[in-house]
Amino acid sequence: MHKHSLYFQSATILAVGFFGLNLASAQQQPHANMDDLLRRAGINKISQSTAADFTLRDVTGNSVTLSTHRGNLLLLNFWATWCGPCREEMPSMERLYRQFVGQGLTMLAVNEKESATKVDSFMKSYGLSFPVLLDTDGRVSSTYRVWGLPTTFLIDTYGRIIGMKSGAKEWASREVVDVIKNFLVTGGNSGGVTNPFVVGPVEALPARLRVKSESGSVYGQQDSQSETIDKLKREEEVTPMGKTFGSGETWYMIKTKSGSVGWMRAVDLEEPTKAK
């Protein structure tokens, strides 16, 4: 599977000015659990680890630094014009942006290795108005361990990563809007995000892992209730790309020999040297 189709036809990181009905709706459940809201929205819960700061130029040549947006909820999206799933989700990103811009939500779309002219033309043709930054050498994408496009991160007002979505998403959905409304009204302190995620190379990963179960399922998220995107046979080898802890289990982000990227439970894998 090619990079533009990674993450299964699918990271971007995400008060309410029209207080009337919207604020009343959010206040009906003042103790809504953020973990539950993120799960319903299909966004992976991430530990509150600080997002790596960076400075990139936008399509007009102005420098933009991530940390200057602290105080707002931030949706940080990694994309490219050639990526079909990226094009698929961008209209919904625009709708979300227009609904919450100026009310506590900032959106930054980081384009990977394309020219300002090409990106600017694309944005105009799609009628997109949210800010776009140019990662011309892929340095920022590499820092965030973005292995497929689109990938989106949700960053809180303190600059901490609290959620991630790999693959295309309907960002203007009711479930996503509920996450944003709840966060902007409560500050995100209504349940907290507790599952740590290894964004950088915090620990050395094995060079290879092998499926030790009779069959190994590859999931779209680190959750066995999420979409199954592949089934691997016993003793099939995969390349680990990251490690996380979710739903009470340890998970590996893996790449299969066919090029698919997804999540597998650690209990279904072992290092080849440990295989019986």
Summary of the structure (lengths in Angstrom):
residues: 276
radius of gyration: 18.7
end to end distance: 30.6
largest distance: 63.2
contacts: 940
relative contact order: 0.20
helix: 29%
strand: 31%
